[in-house]
Amino acid sequence: MEGTPDTVAYLYLGLAVVAIIGFGFIGSIVVRFRNLQQDLRVIEQLRED
């Protein structure tokens, strides 16, 4: 009778994929927030003119 297969490598791979997706999502939010701030500055400048 065989023992339980060693799937630790798949666990690490899955965790790495989830971490990459998470960091990508956070990076996307940061970029969107910066773009929103820039858009608001442009709108304020246009409002002043």
C-alpha positions as CSV (number, residue, x, y, z in Angstrom):
1,M,0.0,0.0,0.0
2,E,1.4,3.4,-1.0
3,G,1.5,6.4,1.2
4,T,0.1,9.8,0.6
5,P,1.6,11.5,-2.5
6,D,3.9,14.5,-1.9
7,T,2.0,17.5,-3.2
8,V,3.9,20.2,-1.3
9,A,5.3,21.6,-4.6
10,Y,1.7,22.1,-5.9
11,L,0.8,23.9,-2.7
12,Y,3.7,26.3,-3.0
13,L,2.9,26.8,-6.7
14,G,-0.7,27.6,-5.9
15,L,0.3,30.0,-3.1
16,A,2.7,31.8,-5.4
17,V,0.0,32.2,-8.1
18,V,-2.5,33.6,-5.5
19,A,0.2,36.0,-4.2
20,I,1.0,37.2,-7.7
21,I,-2.7,37.8,-8.5
22,G,-3.1,39.6,-5.2
23,F,-0.1,41.8,-5.7
24,G,-1.3,42.5,-9.3
25,F,-4.7,43.5,-8.0
26,I,-3.2,45.8,-5.4
27,G,-0.9,47.4,-8.0
28,S,-3.9,47.9,-10.3
29,I,-5.8,49.7,-7.5
30,V,-2.8,51.9,-6.8
31,V,-2.4,52.9,-10.4
32,R,-6.1,53.6,-10.8
33,F,-6.0,55.8,-7.6
34,R,-3.0,57.8,-8.9
35,N,-4.8,58.3,-12.3
36,L,-7.9,59.4,-10.5
37,Q,-5.9,62.0,-8.5
38,Q,-4.3,63.3,-11.7
39,D,-7.8,63.5,-13.4
40,L,-9.1,65.5,-10.4
41,R,-6.2,67.9,-10.6
42,V,-6.9,68.5,-14.3
43,I,-10.6,69.0,-13.6
44,E,-9.7,71.6,-10.9
45,Q,-7.4,73.4,-13.3
46,L,-10.0,73.5,-16.0
47,R,-12.5,74.8,-13.4
48,E,-10.2,77.7,-12.5
49,D,-9.7,78.7,-16.1
